[in-house]
């Protein structure tokens, strides 16, 4: 339980070459119901309040600890707690008006955007988007020495997860132009793979392939094949492969990414859940002609099982997993020779689709690609259920 003590954990964070072991220990505690991430975030926030009026050296040490702690929590997938750490750190940075602290403020904005984008906190991400632009403008004269490429990468990510693909593509181009040799391999890999995804949805496949294969190569060389950053690159490479109809290879690479994430994190972790979901969908596409959806169903159910344990019931990340499982169940039902089994599976698929649609509408509204996708899936399901009077308006309105 010493990991729950901020001072003890701060010392553990300094041992950077054993980070994978720290992830193992941390995840084991989380799986056993010890909310280490929450306790550490609370402790850090309280510490920042206590030292609000302390000497600058004390605040500087707290800022450095905040950046280190947030980085670990974010890498481990505990985005809500990493966000709380960064909010407290950001407040400390704002207390001093100087170029040095404006740079720290910008770094806080980049990290807040990262957590909020991945945790689907779009309203808060919008506010951070505005603040980040404010600090970037203040630091415009120092553009060669600030992490502007990461900022543009997070702008791209924000618009991508909201399915605003034209804006995402525009920011990806800007991020690529801002890349420079002094940036860390982590930043370069993230920019390349995010830009690749933006190219995929714009159907610029040749450029997408070039970017993502380079991301995989750099991640492999810089971090090794058992590192989470390598698995990140593999997932985006799989996304590219899936979209250019290299389905078999996509499944293979998705499985490799899942293996890495399970070896690093294991347990009930959002990174593992997302990898299960991605593999489930790839298997669903791959086995569409054979009708053997057992593996796809298993991975979809595993993703939902993990997410149910660690996310609120109405969290947007649940929508995609429920949608994937619903698609799989529909195909299993259609191939079933038992009418009762078919009816039961189709009803379960309907329930999943309706929940997913409600979550998407709450997050994006009606006029969004993701919402339209859910409507389309629902319309097709109603056709499978022979409820044509319901399916027709759903399909024609989207």
N, C-alpha and C positions, 0 to 999 in steps of 0.2 A: 504493500500500500504506500510505500515511500514515493512512488511515482506521482502520487496525488499532491506531493509537496513541491511547490514551485521552485524552490532553491535546489532541491535534489534533481528535479527533471531538467533544470537549466544546465546542470553539470553534465547530464547524460547527452544533451543536445550538442555538446562540444565535441563528442566522440563521433565525428562525421563518417569515419571509415567503417563503422559498425552499425550504420543506420538501419540496415535490413533486420538486424537482431532487435533493435529498438522497436521497429514496427511489429515484429512478432510478439514481443512482450506486451506492448501497448494493446494490440488487438485481442490478445488472450484475456486481459483484464476487462476490456469492453464486452467481450463475449460472455464473461461471467457476471455481468451486471454492474461492474464498477465503472461509473461514468467519469473516467479519468479526464477525457477531453473537456467535459462540462466543468469539472472541479478546477482544472488548470485555467480555463478561460475566466471563471469567476475570480480565482485568486489573482490572476494578472490584472483584471479590471479593477479590483479593489486596491491592489498595489499602486496602480496609476493614480487613483483618487487620493491615496495617502501622500504621495510624493508630488502632488500638483504644484506645491509652492517650494519644493526642495531646490538644492543647488543644481545647476545645469549638468554637472557631471553625473549626478544621481539620475536625472531624467534621461541623459544620453545612454546610460547603461540599461535603463528600463526600455528605451526605444529599441536598442539592439536585441534585448531579450524578446521583445514583442515580435520583431521581424523573424527571429529564429523560431520561436514557438509557433507563430502563424504558419510559417513555411512547412513545419513538420505536420501540423494538423491538416493543412490543406493537401499536402502530399498524401496523407493517410485517408483523405476523403471525408473528414469531419468538418464540412464547410460552414455549418451554422456556428460552431464554436470558434473556428478560425476567423470568421467574420467578426465575432465579438472581441477577439483579441486585437484585431486590426483596427477596429473602431476606437478602442481605448488608446492604442498606440498613435493613431492619427490625431487624436485630441492632444496628446503630448507634443507631437511635432508642430501643431498649429500655434503653440504658445510662443514660439520664437520666430520673429520675422527676419529671415535672411535667406540668401540663395541656398546655403547648405541645407536649411530646414525645409525650404520649398521643394528641394530635390527629394528629401525624405517624405514630404507630403505627397508628392507625385508617385513615389514608390508605394505608399499606402493605398493610393487610389487604384493603381494597377492591380494590387493584390486583392483589394475589395471587389473590384470588377470581376476578377477571376473567380472568387468564391461565389459571388452573387450570380454570375452567369451560369455556372455549373449547378447551382442549387435553385435555379429558376426564380430568383428574387428580382424580377424585372423592374418593378417600380423603384426599388432601392438602387439597382444597377443604373437606371436612368439618371438618378440624382448624382451618382458617382461619376457617370459619364460627363456631366456638366462640370463637376468639380475638377476632374482630371484635365479637361480642356482649359480651365481657368489657370491651373498651375503650369501646364505646358506652355501657355502663353506668357506667363511671368518668367519662365525659364527659357524662352525662345532664343535668347542670345547665347545660351549654353548648349544648344541642341546637339552638338557633336559629343558632349560628355554625359548626356542623360539617356536613360533607357527608353527612348521614344519608340523604338520598334516594338517592344513589349506592349506599350500603351496602345498602339495601333492594332496589334494582334488581338488585344482584349476588346477593342471596339468592334473588330471583325467578328469575334466570338459572340458578342452581345447581339448583333444583328443576325448572325447565323442561327442562333438558338431560337430567335423570334421569327425565323423564316423570312426575313427581309433580305433576300439574297443579293439584290443589286447593291445595296449599301455594304453588305458583308464583303462582296467582291471588291468594291472600291477601296475599302480599308485594308484588305489583304494586299492589294497592289502597293498601297502606301507603306505598309509594314515591310514588305519585301525591299522596297527602295531604301528604307531606313536601316537595313541590316549593315553591320560593319564588323570588322575583324576583332574588335576589342570585346564584343559581346560573348557571353558564356555559351557553351554548347547547348545548354538547356533552353536558353532564349532562342537560339537559332533553330533548334528542332521544333519548338512550339510554333514559331512563325511559319516555318516551311509546311508543317502538317496542317495548320489552320488554313493557310492559303490554298493548300491542295484541296481541302474540303470545299472551299468557296469555288474553286475551279470545277470541281465535280458537278455541283448543282447548277453551274452555268454551262455544263457540258463541254468544257474545255479540257478534254481528257488527256491530251498529249502533255499539256503543261502540268496537269494534276499529277500525272505519273512521274514526271521529272522531279517535281517538288517532293512528293511523298517518298520516293525511293531514296532521294538524298537525305531526307529526314531519318529514314530507317538506318541508312549507312552511318550517319553521324552519331545517332543514338547508340548503335552497336559498338562503334569505335570508342566513344567517349565514356559510356556507362556500362557496357557489357550486356550480355543477352539475358541476364537475370534481374535487370533493373526495371522499376516501374516506368521510367521514361521510354525504355525500349518497347514495353508493352503498349504505351500510348501511341507510339509511331506505328506499331503493327496494326492496331485497331483502325487507324486512319488509312493504312495501306489496304486493309481488308475492305473498308468502305469503298475505296476506289475500285478494287477488283470486282466487287459485287455490282457496281454500277456500269462496268464494261463487260458484264456477262461472263466473267471468269469465275463462275460460281464455285466450282470444286476447289480451286486454289484459295478463294476467299474463305471457305470453311476451314481449310487447313491453317491459314494464317490467324483467323479468329481463335481457333483452338490453341494455337501457340501463345497468343496474347492472354487468353484465359489461364493457361498453365503458369505463366509468369506471375500474374496477379494473385493466383491462389498460393503460389509458393512464397510471395512476399507478404501478403495480407492474410489470406485465408479467412475463415469465419464469416461473420455477418458484416460485410464491408461493401460500401457502395461501388467501389471500383470492381469488385468481383461480380456484383449483381449486374452491372452494366455490361460486363464482358459476357455473362451468361445470356443476357437478352440479345445482344448482337449476334452471338453464335446461334441462338434459337431461330432468329429470323433468317440467317443465311442457310441454315439447315432446312427450314421451311421452303425456301426457294429451291434449294438443291434437290430436295426429295419430292418436289411437286408432281413430277411425272410418275414416280414409283409408288407414291401413296404411303410410304413408311415414315410416319411423323413422330415415332416414339421418342427419338433422341431430341428432336426439336421441342416437343412438349415437355420433356424432362428439364431442359435448360430454361424454358420459359417459366415453368413452375418454380424452379430454383431461384430465378431472378425475383419473382414476386414474393416468394417466401422470405428472402433476405430483406427486400425493401419494406415489407410489412413490419419487420422487427425493428427497423432503424429509422423509418420515415413516418411522418404524419399520414393518416389514412387518405387525406385529400391532397397529397403532394403531387405536383405535375409529373414528376419522374415515374410515378406509378402508371400514368396513362399509357405510355409507350409499351411497357411490359404487358399490361392487360390487353392492349390492342394486338400484340404479337400472339399471345396465347389464344385470343378469340379467333384469329385467322387460322391457327393450327387446328383448333377444335372444330371449326366449320368444315375443314377438309376431311378430318377424321369422321365427322358425322355424315358427310355426303357419301363416303366410301363404306359406311356401315350398312350391313344387311339386316340389322335389327331396328325396327321402327321406333321402339321405345328408347333404345340407346341413341338413335339419331335425334329424336325430339329432345332428349335430355341434354345432349351436347350442344345442340343449336340454341337451346334456351340459355345455357351457361355462357355461350359465346355472345348472345344478345345482351345478357347482363353485363358482361365485361366491356362490350363496345359502348353501351350506354354510359357506364361510369367513365370510361376514357373520353368520350365525347363531352361529357359535362365538365371534366377537368380541363380539357382543351379550350372549351368556350369560356370558362372562367378566367383562364390565363391569357388567351389571345383574342377573344371575341369571335364574332361570326366571320369577319372578312380576313381570313388567314389560311395559308396553305395547309397547316396542320389540322385545323378544324375541318377544312374541306376534305382532307384525307379520311378523317374519321367518319364524316357523312357518307363518303363513297363506300367505305368498308361496310357501314351499317346498311346502306342500300342494297349492296350485293348479298349481305346476309339475309335480309328480308326476302330477296328473290329465292334464296336457297330454302327458305321457310315457306315459299309459295304465298307470301303476303305481298302481292304485286301492287295492291292499292296503296301500300305504305312506301314501297321501294321506289316507285316511279317519281314522286316529287323530290325524294332525297337525291336521286341520281341526276335529275334534270336541273335542280337548283344549284348544283356545284359543277 
